[in-house]
Amino acid sequence: MKEDPELFDYWPYDNRPKIEWPNGARVAFWVAPNIEFYELDPAVNPHRKAWPRPVPDVNGYATRDYGNRVGHMRMMRVLDRYGVRGSISLSTALCDHHPEIIELCKEREWEFFSHGIYNTRYTYGMDEAQERAMIEDAMETIRKHTGQQCSGYLAPALTHTDITMDLFAEAGGIYTCDLFHDDQPTPVKVRNGKKFVSVPYSLEMNDTIVYAVNKIEPRRYGEMIKANFDRLYEEGKESGVVMCVPLHGYQVSHPHRLKAFEEALEYITGHSDVWVTTGREIAQHFIDNNYDEAIADIKAKAS
Amino acid sequence: MPLDPSYLEYPHRKYGMDHDHYDWSMLVSRKPVKWPNNAKIALWVNVSLQYFPLNQQGKPFPPTGGMTTAYPDLRHYTLREYGNRVGIFRLLKAFDEYDIAPTFAVNAQLAERYPYLIHKLAERGDEIIGHGWNMDTPHYGGQDRTEEATVIERSLNTLREMTGQRVEGWLSPSKSQSANTPELLVNNGVKYMCDWINDDMPYPFRTPAGEIIAMPLSTELEDRFIIQANLHSESEYADQIEDAFDFLYEEAEEQGGRMLALSIHPWMLGQPHRIGRLEQVLEYITGRGDVWSAGASDISAAWQKGQG
């Protein structure tokens, strides 16, 4: 185990080179619906239990399955209304299980990125060949079912190894959603030396963390999203920033929650200087326009 | 040591579910449901009447809402008993005031211990459904099949004898099941179960003994979940139920009848400082037209009739 993940150097927020988003936008705003499949009786990983109760954990399983049966389609209607294309954090086995959901996302030209095969298969304990096989399987599945080259990664159930980013970059990925250390895209060091970046994905705005971990009331979530946006929109006058709202069909789409979220989305998209975009577009824009400058600035601020 | 190679094998990776219990289906793609009198919302109020033994074993996991301190946890034992002595009568009054047809899910041991209470409920004519033996007798994966079959049979027989009702619904303690539970329920004449919370509407569920209807009793909208697990305020509880109602009502205008499943507990909402919020919610919901308050059997039967 390492003391420091050795993925990035300290890079203070002040006096960074300016990021200019398309059309002078102040905030690059993206929404990341997690479209996941949890298995009822998954293979056992010795490092993490899949379910708190003995199989069948009806409670845990059914809670997640609600997203696929009910939740995603409700969320889609809301995102459609405000012209937001989702960037899907996908349990790629869902392409096999529920192709109807994939079709609905394709029709909307949403971006697909990898969230592993199943959200009940963890990276813990995998050796390099196993993790590479899992990553390549997921990317190939996305290509086969959607025609898209998978650019981004959020590790399944947020389970990583020391070389997760290296392997994903080697497989052709350009960005990760696994790091929560910044409000702007930042370079991430990978062993093949390619340009690879962290796109802010925000656990603080993540509905599962908000509702299920922090026990936040639905209307307060709406207020938090607006407050988060207001401050970033203000700061974005100086240099472009990123705001992400990660969602889950089994959380935000419940009938007592979706309206308050929709009001926040209406608020954000009602502002003029917002680039409503996807994870891949943000990563590519940063790589094309800001990456080299960022590296030079990080170096200059190292002492 | 890497993981066993089988960890990267996915035997159920194919179309549909990763099990045979029910078919994969999206709510938006289903045939619209018509409730009696074209109601938009079927209001299902489930009241769980529960007995939490003081000598809780908590195996293989402690019951939801159970004892938490070292023995004897008089604190939680009596807080739960409060519901059966006092709280329930506040709930009944509220139901009568707003013409609500509640469904009572009753631990059979509670009926046996307090015949006065179960007879009182039976006289009202509201529906009574099985809720296991007591809260510390869970159904769980790996449970001995004969042991579980005995608990189910004994629980249903007790309720049937004491109420004279058919008792055709079931809610497992802590919504926990073994792989055999649905089949054993069908074997014992149960027509619907409320444990699978993966939908907002009823759906058909397969067992080796024949079909059972899954009636999802929302946990997210449950009083205990919002107030005790999430520590939200009483007024927040009311806001959330009203928001849920408004949302489903609007959805029903486009997509067909919807069900609002409210799970409540006399030990939670029956407290003097909470009962007013339940009354507020019931007034709000019944104040709107096109709401059908009915027992869970009637709702599942109306749903089934439309499936044909």
Chai-1 contact restraints between the chains, C-beta under 6 A:
chainA,res_idxA,chainB,res_idxB,connection_type,confidence,min_distance_angstrom,max_distance_angstrom,comment,restraint_id
A,E39,B,D18,contact,1.0,0.0,6.0,A-B,restraint_1
A,L40,B,D18,contact,1.0,0.0,6.0,A-B,restraint_2
A,L40,B,H19,contact,1.0,0.0,6.0,A-B,restraint_3
A,A43,B,S6,contact,1.0,0.0,6.0,A-B,restraint_4
A,A43,B,Y7,contact,1.0,0.0,6.0,A-B,restraint_5
A,R53,B,F61,contact,1.0,0.0,6.0,A-B,restraint_6
A,P54,B,P60,contact,1.0,0.0,6.0,A-B,restraint_7
A,P54,B,Y140,contact,1.0,0.0,6.0,A-B,restraint_8
A,P54,B,G141,contact,1.0,0.0,6.0,A-B,restraint_9
A,P54,B,G142,contact,1.0,0.0,6.0,A-B,restraint_10
A,V55,B,G141,contact,1.0,0.0,6.0,A-B,restraint_11
A,P56,B,G141,contact,1.0,0.0,6.0,A-B,restraint_12
A,P56,B,A179,contact,1.0,0.0,6.0,A-B,restraint_13
A,V58,B,Q177,contact,1.0,0.0,6.0,A-B,restraint_14
A,V58,B,D195,contact,1.0,0.0,6.0,A-B,restraint_15
A,V58,B,W196,contact,1.0,0.0,6.0,A-B,restraint_16
A,N59,B,K175,contact,1.0,0.0,6.0,A-B,restraint_17
A,A62,B,W196,contact,1.0,0.0,6.0,A-B,restraint_18
A,A62,B,I197,contact,1.0,0.0,6.0,A-B,restraint_19
A,A62,B,N198,contact,1.0,0.0,6.0,A-B,restraint_20
A,D65,B,N198,contact,1.0,0.0,6.0,A-B,restraint_21
A,Y66,B,N198,contact,1.0,0.0,6.0,A-B,restraint_22
A,R69,B,L27,contact,1.0,0.0,6.0,A-B,restraint_23
A,R69,B,N198,contact,1.0,0.0,6.0,A-B,restraint_24
A,R69,B,D199,contact,1.0,0.0,6.0,A-B,restraint_25
A,V70,B,L27,contact,1.0,0.0,6.0,A-B,restraint_26
A,V70,B,D200,contact,1.0,0.0,6.0,A-B,restraint_27
A,M73,B,V28,contact,1.0,0.0,6.0,A-B,restraint_28
A,A93,B,R13,contact,1.0,0.0,6.0,A-B,restraint_29
A,D96,B,R13,contact,1.0,0.0,6.0,A-B,restraint_30
A,D96,B,K14,contact,1.0,0.0,6.0,A-B,restraint_31
A,G125,B,L3,contact,1.0,0.0,6.0,A-B,restraint_32
A,M126,B,L3,contact,1.0,0.0,6.0,A-B,restraint_33
A,D127,B,P2,contact,1.0,0.0,6.0,A-B,restraint_34
A,Q130,B,P2,contact,1.0,0.0,6.0,A-B,restraint_35
A,K215,B,N230,contact,1.0,0.0,6.0,A-B,restraint_36
A,K215,B,L231,contact,1.0,0.0,6.0,A-B,restraint_37
A,E217,B,H232,contact,1.0,0.0,6.0,A-B,restraint_38
A,E217,B,E236,contact,1.0,0.0,6.0,A-B,restraint_39
A,H254,B,E220,contact,1.0,0.0,6.0,A-B,restraint_40
A,P255,B,A244,contact,1.0,0.0,6.0,A-B,restraint_41
A,P255,B,F247,contact,1.0,0.0,6.0,A-B,restraint_42
A,P255,B,L248,contact,1.0,0.0,6.0,A-B,restraint_43
A,H256,B,Q240,contact,1.0,0.0,6.0,A-B,restraint_44
A,H256,B,D243,contact,1.0,0.0,6.0,A-B,restraint_45
A,H256,B,A244,contact,1.0,0.0,6.0,A-B,restraint_46
A,K259,B,D243,contact,1.0,0.0,6.0,A-B,restraint_47
A,K259,B,F247,contact,1.0,0.0,6.0,A-B,restraint_48
